[in-house]
Structure formats: C-alpha cells, structure tokens
Amino acid sequence: MTAMLPARLLLALACAAPLALHAKDSWITPAEASHFRTTPSYADTLAYLHRLADAAPGVLRVETFGTTPEGRPMTVVIAAKDGDLTPERAHAAGKPVVLLQAGIHPGEIEGKDAGLMLLRDFAVTGRLPHLLDHAVLVYIPVYSVDGHENTGPYFRINQNGPAEMGFRGQSQYLNLNRDYVKADAPETRAWLTLWNTWKPDLLIDIHTTDGADYQYDLTWYAEDSHKLPPSIEAWQKAAYEGDVMPRYEKLGHLASEYLEFKDGRDITKGIANFGSGPRFSTGYAAVRNRAGLLIETHMLKPYEVRVRGTYDVVRSVMAHVNADPAALLRASTDADAWAASRSGTALPVTFKEDPVPKPVTLKGYAFTQTKSDISGDTWVRYDPKVKKDYAIQSWIGLLPDVAAPIPSAWAIPAQWTTLIDRLDAHGIPYTRTKAAARVTVTHDVLTHPQWAEKPFEGHHMLKDVDIASSTEDVELPAGTVIVRADNADAVLALNLLDARAPDSMLRWGYLDAIFEPKEYGEPRVVEALARKMIAENPALQGEFDARLKSDAAFAASPRARLAFFFERSPWYTAQKVGDYPVVRLDAAALEKLR
C-alpha cells in the first residue's frame, strides 16, 4: 500500500516515523503500537489519558462533563501552560480557548488517536513544547461514547481502516452532529453545558469524509461569510486560507476546501455547498458568534495517514492561534457586540446557491464510467495510480435567502415549557413578567403546513409553511418569558424561536399541536353552515366553484369541500389554529414590561 501513496504523504509519514517506530517507548499510543491497524477502546483511551495527566500535573487535567444514556462518563481533557486549567484562569490570562472534539461520529475516529499523540508530545515528550504557549485546549477525545463502544468491522464500508470502529449514531440512534439546536440527546445537553462553561473562541470538529476518490488527504470547511459575524469571517479567512492550510501542506500534505460533488457519478460537473446549518457543529458555532473549522480526512487514505494528517492540521491551527492570540479574542469580542446590536434588523436564516461559480482545480485521479447491469446506473471506478488535474466549477458560495426579523425581545407563554427548556439548555438568558401587561406585539399566523414524508432524527420536519405577520394588542400574563435581543445570544435565540428558521423548534416539530383543530363540525351541521355562509356572502359561491374546477382532488373529497366552509367560519378561527405562540416585542412594548 505504501508504494501507492503520493510522495508528499510519504514525506509526512517519514517525518513522523521515529515516534511510531519506537515500540518499546512507554508513551507510544495504542494506535501507534498497532501500526494504526486498530483504535483503542474507550477504557484504554481513558487509561492512557490518565497516565498522561498523572505525568503532567498542572498541565493536563482529565474531567467528566456528562453521562451518556448507557451510563458511561463523557470525558474532557484540559491542556494549558501556567496552570491555566479553568475558564477563569484562561480568560484572566488572555488566552483563547480552543475546543477540539473527536468521535461525534465514532467511525470517524482519527481525532481521538491524533489527540492522544498531540497531548503526549506537548505535555510529556517535549516534541511540541510551544503547542499551547498562548492558548488553552479543551479536548473531547470521544464525543459519542456509546456509539464508540458499539464497535464492529462493518459500519463504514467506504472507509480504509481501522479494523473495527464505532457506530455513527449514539445509543438512542441519534446523530449528534444534527442535534446541536434541538438538543434531544443527553450528550448534547452535557456538551452545551461544557460550551457555556468555557465559552470557547474556536471549535475544531474532526471527521472522515465519504464520496469520491482524489489526491487530498484532508478537506476542510468553514461557514459561508453570510452566516457569520464580520469579525469571525475576517479571522477565519486570514487563518485558514492565509496560514493554516499552507502551513499544513508544507508538512507534506495536500488539502482542499470541502468537496461536495454536484454529481457523484461525474466529478467534472463541479462542487457545491453541502448545506450546513445550526444543527451542525460549525453551524452552531456560527450562531454562537464563534469561529469553527470542520476537518474531513479522506476515507480511502490509510488510517495512519489520516491520523497524522489530523495531528498536523491541529498543530497548524494552534500555531496560528499562538502567533496572535489577541486577534482571535478580539474577533470573539467584536462578534458578541455585533450580535447584541442586531435588534431592529433582519438576519438571513436560509441561504441559496450563488449562481456565479468560481473556477478551481481538482487534484483527482483518472476514472471510468460504466453502465451497471446491477443498479442500472453509472458505476464509477477511480484509478489512484493515475493522477489527474481537472478544471471544474465551484458553487460553494452562498447568498442570503429568507431573512427573519430580530425584535427588541421575544415573548413566550409560560405553558410552552419545551421552548423554555431549550433556552435553559443553551444558556440563553430570560426573565419572567411579574404582572400581567397589555402591549402591542407582532404575531405570526401559520397556514398550509407541509411535513416531510419520512422521519429525520426522530422527527417529522415541518418543511414548509406560509407565515403572515400582523401587529395586535395582547395581554401578556404574569410569568410570560421575555428573551431580550440586546445580548450576544440574539442570533442563537432567533434560530431557535423564529418560525422562518429551518432549525427552529417549530421546524423540528415541537409545536405541531398548534396546527391541530380540537373541535370539528359534523357533516350535517356544516352542510347547513355552508348554505348560510353563501347566502350571507354570495361571492363565496364563486370562489367555491372556481376551486371545484381547478382542483380535481378537492372536488372529489366531500371532507375537503365541507372544510372549505368550516375553516372560513368563526367556529374554526376561534380555535386559533396555526397561531404561533412566540410573539415579537418592539422597544416600546419592552419598556412597558419593566
């Protein structure tokens, strides 16, 4: 297999070889000891980490930050110089906090084994003595612990090793990298507490890709500029494109922006944006006003190449952070101020493809396309012995689509505990009214809901709905929850609470009951009601007749024909079907609640 590796990857392996070959070294990691054929169990991983921490007191600390559904501890390692192993010490020292996580998809486990090597070489062997000169590392070796322990050889058919690996879902079959906003999983709740405790400045999330074969050993993704505070976008562009990835390639690697091919059967048709959002790790970092970096090692490269690539890209990131820690801290501070100043504006919550692509060169391999007698589709086969550069188009860039208004505050009725529970989980501050008050609010009425046909992450997503907004005077009872938008959590709150946001609690199905009428009319009663309504409003007959002519399914359904009249009657509207319970307050209304 080594003979088939690109020369620059052989260089990277050669540079790292001395550590890996010293099998009798007491600090060799389990993956190195197996020559990267296997990855260690969770117990063996923790045993190694505790040995490291015992050997480096004041530099490493191992903590438990949660418990999985199956009862396993969720482990985090804090690494820093000068004893700066608490959030208070880190912030007082002016050190950026970098949250590095591995194993959110346990079959993609390079980050765990690379992290063990990084911590060893920083804290014990002295190979990377300056890794954390001016930063603090918060490292999760395995995020989805239950998934990690559900191990076997048959979970990642597209991937080249290790021999056995964990399962993509956690023990409740949830994908934790789709759970950041809805926070269904206990693991996510624990992670959110960790985030709010440390308030990191940068999130690095380590994965392994699927897809085509190509020369790159690693691809990376950062959120589109339109999804980010300006200061975060500027820092990420300067960091990743200007320094980190060139530095990484000088270590003998080859990297590319994330490669989501428009047509997996023909890579020459170009690449697109894979469609991240707040449910994903880097998308969540964006709505928390923080920098994020998704790393995707290439699944067909040998496991050793992928682990060493992860090792090198993380130390390249840390080198950039260490070179100018104040720049990252300033970007975070400016981003929080930007978010807190958005009241009275609208922010995009959905995005569309920029129709103007940019030309890029894809470093790939020759490939063939054959008509398959099995699938009836095109069978693609790559030849890694034949390197080939392709001039393709990139549609990675996005443009804003639907925007949502940011008010002075949102008001949530006290009975909607599911929403309030999510505010608590995310650490979003709120108050409760002490007395009833009559104020003017902006209120959304939702009609024509359409749900996805199949469940996704345990929910039938609300994929489409019409939204009509109006202002009205309402009485907010005592105990109403008020979420102000003049703080750093405004963008996060918008994405949880606004009906337009695709990862809002509404879209995940937590408020489906508002679309369900609880009272109905008997057909014989509605027959009479329909005739009475037509007599009082003759134009309704014309509207009904037009619908009969234009909609065959409607014409054939007695239930739909009667509903046409019932849903236009006060007997239906009094039920307030589709009334969205979260209302928006302007500054004057908010002032009345003081």
N, C-alpha and C positions, 0 to 999 in steps of 0.2 A: 504493500500500500504506500509506503514512504516514497517509492520511486515515482508515483503518480502525483505527488504533491507539488504545487508551484514552488519555484525557487525561493521566493520571499518567505513562504511559510516554513520551508526547511531552515531558512536563516533564523526565523523566530524560534523554532524548536532547538536549534543548535545553541542559541544564546541562553536558553533556559535549561539546557541539558544537564549541567553539572549538578543542580539540586535534585533533579529527578533520578539521577543515576546512583546517588548515594543511598542505597537501600538500607544500610545499617544506621543511617542518621536517625537519631531518636525523634527528630521533628518532621520526618517525612510524613506527608498526609496519607490517609488511606487510599485516595485515588492514585497518588503517585506510586505508592507501594504496589498497586496492582497494575502499574504501567497504563493506567487510565482505562482499563478494561471494565472496572466496576466503580460504583459510587457508594459511599458508606451509608449504613442505616442511620436513623435519627439518633439512636443511643450512642453509636460510635462517633457521630458528628459532635454530639454534646460532650462526650468524654474528651475528645481532642480539644475542644474549645475551653473546657475547664482546666485542662493541663496548661494550655497557653496562658489563661488568666492567672493561674497559680504561679506561673513562672514570670509574670509581668504585672505584679500588683501596682496599682496606681496608674497603670497604662491601659489595661483591659479590665472590663467588668462584664460578667455574664448575668443577665436578669431574665425573669419570666414576666411577660407582659400580657398574658391571656391564657385561656384554656380552650382547647378545641372541643367540638361536640362529642368526640370519643374520649375526652378526659386527658389529653396529652398537653404538656406545657408548651406554650409558644415562647420561643427564646429570642432574645436580642442581645447583641454584644456592643458595648460602648467602647470606643477606642479613641484615646487622646493623649497628648503630652501634658505635662504640668499638672496632672491630677484633675483636669477639666472634664470630669466624667458625669456631671449633672447638667441639666439645662441651665440652671442658674450660673454655674461656673463658666459654661461655654459662652453664654450671652454676655456675662460680665467681662470675659477675656476678649470679646470682639471676634470670636471665631465663628465662621459659618458652620452650620450643621448640615451634613450630607447624609441622607437616608438611603442606604444601599440595600435592596431586597432581592432575594433569590427564591426560587421554588414556589412562586404563586401558582405556576403550572409545574408540578413536581417532575413531570417527564422531561422538563427543560431545565436541567439542574446544574448547568455549568457554574452559575453564580455561587452556589454553595461551595464547590471544590476550589474555585478560584479565590473565594473569600477566605477560606482556611489558609491558603498559601499567602495571601496578602497580609493577614494578621500575623502569621508567623514571621514573615520577612520584615514586618515593621517592628514587632514587639520583642522578638526573640533572636533571630539570626542576624539582624542588622543589615540585611540586604537592601531594605528600603527605609533607611533611618529618617528621611525627610518627608515620608508619605503624609504625615499629619502635623507638620510644623505649625500651620496656621488654620487648622480646621479640626472638627470633631466628626468622627464617623459613627453613625448608628446603623448597625448591620444586622439584618434578619437573615440568618443562614437558610431557613426553610419557612416560608410563609404558610403554605398549605400543608401542615404537618400530617394530618390524617391521610390526605392524598399521597403524600410522600411514602407513608408506611403501607399503603395499598400498592405494593410493588409487584412487578412482573415483567416478562420479556415481550409482551405483545401489545403494549399500549401505544407505541409510536412507530408505526410501520414505515413512515417516511424518513426515519432518523437512523444515523450511523452511530450506535452505541449511546450510553454504556450497555452492558449486557442485560441489566434489568433497571427499571425506572419506575417512578410513581405515576399515579393516575391524575388526569387533568382536573377532575372535579374533587371537591372535598367530600367528607363522608355523607353529607346531605345532598350530594350531586349538584352543588352549586359551583359555578365558575367564579372564583374570587376576583378575577380581573373583569368582571361585569357587575360587580356588587358595590362599588365604591359609594354611589349615591343612595341606592335603596337600602343598603346595609342590612340585608336579611341575615347574613351569616354571623355567628358568634366571633369568628376570626376577624371579620371586617370591623365589628364593634371594638374589638381589642386594638386593632390597627389604628382606628380613628382616635382612640384614647392616647395611643403612643404618639400619633401625629400632633395632637393638641398639647401634649406634654412637652415635646421637643421643638415644635414649630420649625421644622427643617427648612433650609433655604434651597435645597436641591434634592430631588428624588431621582434615583437611578434604579430602573427595573430591568432585570436580566431575564431574557427569554431565548428560545430557539425557534427559528422560523420553519415554515413549511414552504411548498411552492417549487419553483424551477431550480435547475442546477446552473451555477455560474461560478466565476473565479473568486468572488469576495468571500472572505471567511467571516465577515460580520457586516450587518446592515444596522442602521440606526434611524430613529425617528424623533422629531420634536414637533410639538403642536404648531399649527399654522399661525402666522402672525396675527390674523384677525381674531384668534381665540385668546390672545394674551394681553396682559398689561404691556404698554410700550417698553417699560424698563426691562421686563423679563425677555421680551422679544429681542431687544438690543443685546442683552447679556448673552443669551443663547446663541445668537448668530455669531458674535465675536468669539465665543468659547468653542463651539462645536466645529463650525466651518473654518474659523480662523486659526485655531490652535490644536484642539484635542485630536481631531481626526488626522491632520497632517502629522502630528506627533506620534500617533498610533501607527501610522503607515511607516514612519521611519524606524519603527521597531521590527519591521519585516512583514507587516500585514497588508491587507487590501480591504478597504471599507467603501461602502456606498450608502446613500440615503435608502430608506426602506423601499423594497421593491414589491409593490402590489401590482401584478401584471393585469392589464385590461383583459387579456385573453391568455389563459394558461396554456393553451394549445399553440400559441404563436407569440413568443416574447418580442418579436419585432413590432407588434402593434402598440407598444408603449406601456407606461406605468401610470397609476392613478393613486389618489389618496385613499387609504384603507377605511377612513371614516371613523376616527376616534371620537370620543366624547367624554363627558364626566364620569361615565360608568367605568372607564378605563383608567389605569394608573396615571399616565401623563396628562390625560384629560382632566382628572380630578386635581392634580397639582395645579393646572392652569386656573381652575375656578377657585383655588385657594391662593392665587397670586404668587405662585412659586414656579421655579424652573423645573423642568422634567426632562429626562432622557431615557428613551426606550432602546435597549440593546437587544438585537436578534442575531445570535450566532447562526451560521449556516448549517442546517441539519445534516448535510451529506459530508461535511468535513469530519475527520476523525475526532473522537471525543477529546483527545489531548490537545489538538489544535484549537478546539472551541474553548476549552478551559483556559489555555494560555492566552487566547485572544481576549477573553473576558478579563483576565488578570491585567493584561497590558492596557486595555481601554479604560479600566477603572483607575489605574495609576496615572494614566494620561489625563483623565479628568481631574484627579486630585492635584496633579502638578499645576494645572491651570488655576484651580481654586487657590492653592497655596501661593501662587505668584502674585495674586491681587485679591486677597480675601475681602477687602473693603468694597470692591466692585460688586461682588455678589450680595453682600449685606446691603449695600445701597440700592441695588436692584429690588431686593425684597421690600425694603422700607418704602421706596417710591411706588412699588406696586400696591402695597396696602393703602397708601394715601390715595392713589388713583382710584382704587375700588371704592373707597369711602366717599369719594366725590362724585359718584355717578348718579345720585338721586336727581330726578327730573330729566334724565336722558333715557335712551333705549339702547340695549345691547343685543347684538345678534346671538341667537340661541340655536339656529340651524344654519348650515352652510352648503354651498353648491360648488361644483367644479368650475374653476376658472377656464373659460373656453379657449383661452390662448395658451397653448403649451410652450414649453421650452425644450430645445434640443439637448440631449445628453448622450454620452457614450456608455453603452453597457458592455462590461467585460464579461463575456459569456463563453459558451462552448458551442461547437457545431451541433446541430440537432437535426433529426429527421422526423417527418410526419407520415404516418401510415394509417390508412383506413383500417379500423379494427373490425374483425368479424365477431368479436365478443361484445363490445359495447355499442358497435355501430357508429362510434365517434372517431375522432382522430387520436391515435396513440403516438405520444411524443417520446422520443428517446434521445438523450444527450450523450455526446462523446467527450468525456473530460480529458482525453488525450489531445484534442484539437481545440486550442484556444481561438476565440474569435471575438473581435470587437464589432458591436452593432450600433449604428446611429439610429436612435429611437427618439420618440417624443415623450415628455413627462408632463402629466396633468396633476402633479402633486398639489399645486397651488389651489387654494380655495377662495371663495368670495362670500361675503355675508348674504344670508337669505332672509329668514324670518327674524325680526327683532322683537324683543319684549321690553315693555316699559319698566323702569326702576322708579318706584314711588318714593315718598318720604318714609313710608312704612307699609308693612302688610299686617292685616288683622286676621286672626284665625279663631273661630269659635272654639270655646273650651272643650266641646264634646269631640272634636276631631283629634283624638289622642294619638292616632297613627302619625299625623303630621308633627305633632308636638314631640313625640318620641324621637322622630328623626332629627328635629332641631337639637335635642339633647345629645343624640349620638354624635352629631357633627360638631357639637360645641358652639352652636350659633346662639348668641345672647338674645334674650327676650324679656319682656316684663308682662305683667297682667294688670288689667284695669281694676281699680279698686271700687269703682262705682259705675253704674250704667251711664252712658252718654250718647246723645244724639248727634251724629256727624254726617257729613257728606262723604260718600265713598265712590270709588269706581268699581263696578261689579261686572263680572263676565257671565254670560249665559251661553251654555254649550249645547249645540244641536248636531244631529246627524253623526253620532259617534260610529266609528268603524274599528273593530278589533282584529288583530292578527288571527289567522286561522289556526296556527299551531302555537303551543306554549313555548315560551323562551325564559329560561332561568326561573321556572316555576310560576310564570305569569303569562297571561294573555295580554300583550301590549295593546294599548289604545293607539292605533297607528294614525288615525285621522279624526278630526272633529272641527266643526265650524264654531268660531268664537265671536260673539257680539258683545261689545262693551258699552256700558252706559253709566251715568252718574245718578245717584239717588241718595236720599236721606234715610238713614237707618239708625236704629238704636243698638249700640254695642253693649251687651250686658256686662255686668261685673264679672271679672275672671277671663275676659277676652285676651288672647295672647297677642302682643304687639311686637313685631320684629322690625326694628329700625334698619334703615338702609344707609346710615351715615357711619358705617364702620367697615372694617376690612372683609367682613363676611357677606357683604351685599351681593356679590356676584354668585357666590355659593347659594345664598338664600333664593336668589332669582331662579336658579336652575332647579331648585327643589320645589318652589312654590308656584311658579308661573305655569299656566295651562299650555303655553306655547312651547315650553322647553321639553325636548324629547326624552330627558331623563327625570322629569318631574315625577312626584309621587302620583299625580293624576295619570300620566302616561304608563306608569308601571302597574296601574290597575287598583291602587289602594282606595280610590274614590268611586269605583264603578257603581256603587249603590245610588249615586245621585242621578243616574240615568234610568232608574227603575221606578216606574209609577207604582204606587202601592194600592191604589183604588182603580177600579175599571167600571165600564158601563156594560150592562147586559145588552146583547144584540137587539132585543125587542125594544129596550129603552132608547138606545142610540138611533134606531130607525126613526122613532118619533122626534128625537132631538134634531136629527139631520133635516127633517122637513120643516121644523120650526125655524132652524137657522137659515134655511134657504128663503123662507117666507120673509124673514126679517132682513135678509141681505141677499137680494136676487143675484148679485154679481158672483156669489159663491157657487151658484149653479154652473156658470160659465167656466169657472176655474176647475170645478169638479169634472165637467165634460171634457175639457182640454186634457186633463190628466188621464182620463179614460182612453182617449185617442192616442196619446203619446207613450203610454206605459202599459204594455200588454200584461205584465206580471201584476201590476196594480189592478187592472181591470178584471183579472181572473181571481182576485183574492177578496172574498167577502169581508174578511177581517181588516184588510188594508183600506177598503172602501169606507167602512164604518169609522176606522181610526182617523181618516181624513177629517171627519167632522168632530169626533170626540176631542182630538188633540187641538182643535181650534176653539174649544169651548172653555168656559171658566171652570168646569168640572175637572179639567186636566191641568190648566195653568195654575190653579190654586195649589197643586201639589209641588209646584216649583221644580219640575223635572229638569235636570241639566243646570240648575243654579250652582255655580262654583262657589264653595264656601269661603274661599280666601278672597278678601277684598283689599283694595289698594287705598291708601290714605295720602292726601297731599299735606303740605306743611301746615295749612290752616286747621285741618282735621286733627293732625297730630298734636297741635298746640292745645286744642280743646281737651285733650286727654291728660294733660299734665296735672 
